Amino acid sequence: MRSQRLALASGAVYVLAILIGNGLAEAGTSDGDDAAAVLADLQRGFSPVQAFGLTLEILGFALFLVFLGALYRTLRRAETADGWLAATALGAGLVTVAVKISSVAPALAARFRADDLSPELARTMEDIGGAGFVISGYTLGIFVGAAALATLVTRLVPRWLAAAGVVVSVLTIAAGTAGILDPAGYVPVPFLLGLVWIVAVSVVLTVRARPAGDPIRPGRPAEVVPAGAARTA
């Protein structure tokens, strides 16, 4: 029971880790529009603060994988036998992590060969990472949408929170689609709202974690009972 609570809580910790980590990792870096400054940043290497921030981000995505596993287990137990939303949320979440982690590869290669790069190529390598962020925002919207619909159907969280997730999902997918068509015009606000929704759901599910030995039978909506509270017929 305690491990399930910790796994569900990892969603909120993931969001804090990537936001704080990204802020620290980007501290002191130059504007991506200045190719010469981008190359200078690569050749300078990480400061201790930037290295700590990047480490925090990497650990954050590991926590997100833990949260995905706990969320899938929770949603799947609450769905009917032929439910598919839990699996969709899990798949979209895994794709989001894969895209985000793979987008780091160009930055790693650029730092390894920083002395051999031209300013224009250095900026291009950084832009590839930025494109990965746009795509991961799109896939996160799919994750939020599937998870929100699942919680709406199963009543695992308050209806207003589940409905808010559906709205945020639509906005995030729309922003991601627009960003893929025009990366320079990408608006990250819906993506940030998606992270806020993940925090809220993580906290609610952690608080409402079902006591051990009280399984949810397939074929009926979930009746989430706060820990320690007795269920009524």
N, C-alpha and C positions, 0 to 999 in steps of 0.2 A: 504493500500500500504506500509506504513512504517513498519507495523508488518510483512509483507511478506519479506521485505528486511532484517529485523532483524533476522527472522527465517532462511533465507538462509545464512546469515553471521555467524550464530551459528556453521556451519560446520568448518569454519576456527578457531573459538574460541575453539571449542572442541579439535582440534588437539593440539593447543598451551597448553590447560589446561592439557591434559593427558601427554604430553611430559615433561612439566615443573613439573607437579605434581609427575610423576614417578621418575624424577631425584631427587626431594627433598625427596620423600618417601624412596628411596633406599640409601640416603646419610648416610654414616657411618655403613652400614650393611656389614656383612662378606660374603665371598665367599660361595656359596651353597654347595661346595664340602666338607667343613669342618663341619661335623655334630655337633660337640661340640660347635662351634662358632654360628651355626644357633640356637641351643637351648639357648645359652646365649643371643642372640639378642631377642628371644621371651620373655625370663624372664626379660629382661631389660625394655621392653615396648617402647612406642613411645617417641621420643624427640619432642619438640614443632615444629621443622622444619618438621620432618617426619609426624606428625599429620596433619600439614597444607598441605603437599604434597598429602597425601592420600585423604583429603577432596577435594582438587582441582581435583584429578582424578575422584572422585565420581560425582562431579558437571559436569565434562566434559562429562561423559556418558549421563547425563540428557540433556545436550545441543545437543548431537548427536541424541537423540530421536526427539528433536525439528527440527533439520536439516532434519532428515528422513521424517518427516511429510511434511515439506515445499518442499523438493525435489520430493516426490511422487506427490504432488499436481501440481508442475510445469511440471513434465514429463508426467503425465496423461493428462493434458490439451493439451499437444503438440502432443501426440500420436494419431494414428488412432483409430477408435472405437474398433477394435479387438486387440489393442496393449497389450502386456503382460510384457514388459521389466520393466516398472515402478513398477508393483506389485512384480516382482522378486527381484528388487533392494531393495524394502521396506522389503520384507521377509528376505532377506539375512542380511540386516542391523539390523533388530530386533533380529535375531538369534545371530549375532555377539555380540550385547550388552548383551543378555541373557547368552551366554557362558562366556563372560568376567566377568560379575557380579557374576555369580555362582562360578567361579573359586576363588573368594575371600573367600568363605565359609570355606574351609579347614584352611586358615590362621586365620580366626576369631576363629575357634574351637581350633586351636593350641595355640593361645594367651590366650584364656580363661582357658585352661588346661596346661599351660606351665610348671607348677611345677610338673605335673604328667607324663610328656613325657620323653622318653629316647632320646638321641641324634639322633639315627637312625630314630625313628618315627618322630621327629621334621623335619629332612631333607626330609623324605618322604612326609610329609604334604606340605612342600614348593615345592617339585617337582610336586605335583598335581596342584598347582597354575601355575607352569611353563608349564605344559601340556595344561592347559586351554588357555594360551597365544598362544601356537602353533595352537590350534584348531581355536581360534578366528582369527588368521592370515589367515587361510584357508578360513573361511567364509567371511572375509573382501575382499578377492580376488574375491569371487563370487559377492559380492555387487558392487565392483568397475567395474567388467566386465559388469554386467547388466546395471549399470548406464552409463558407457561409451558407450555401444552400443546404449542405448536410446538417449543419446545426439548426437551421430553420425547420427542416423536416422532422428532425429528432427532438427538437426543443431542449437541446443540451445547454444552450445559453438563452438569455432573454431575447424575445422576438425582435426588439428594437436593435440589439447588437447584431443579430444575424442579418436583419434587413439592411443595416448600415454597411455590413460587409459586402452584400450584393451590389449596393450602389458604388462603393469604393472600387469593387472589382471592375465594374463597367467603365468607370473613369480611368482606372489604371490601364486596362486593355486598350482603351481609346488613345490614351497618351502614348502608350508603347507603340501602337500602330503608327501614329503620327510621327513619333520619333524615328522609327525605322525608315519612313519615307523621307524625313528631313531631320537628321540627327542634330543639327545645330538648333532646331526649334523645339527640342524635347523639353517638356515641362515635368519636373520630378515630383511636384506636389502630390498627385494621386499615389505615387509610389510610397511617399512618406506616410500618407494616410493609411496605406496598406500595412505598414509597419506598426502604426498605432493600433490598428485593429488586431494584429497578431498579439500585441502586448495585452490588450483587453481580454481577448479570448483565452490566452494563456493563464492570466490571473483568475478569470472566472472558473475555468475548468480545474485549476489547481484547488481552489476553494471548495468546489462542488464535487471533488473526486469521490467516486462511489466506494463505499467500504468494501473490503475484500470479502469474497464469499457471497456477494449479492449480484450475480450476473444479470445482464440485460438479455432477455429472450428475444431472438429474431422474430420479426413479424409484427412488432408493436412499437410505437414511439417511445423514446426514452423518458423516464421520469427521474430527473436528476435530483438526488437527495444530498443535501449538505452532509459532510462527514460528521458522524456522531449522532445524526438525527434519525429517529425511527420512521420507517415507511408505514403509511396507512393503507388499508385496503381500498 
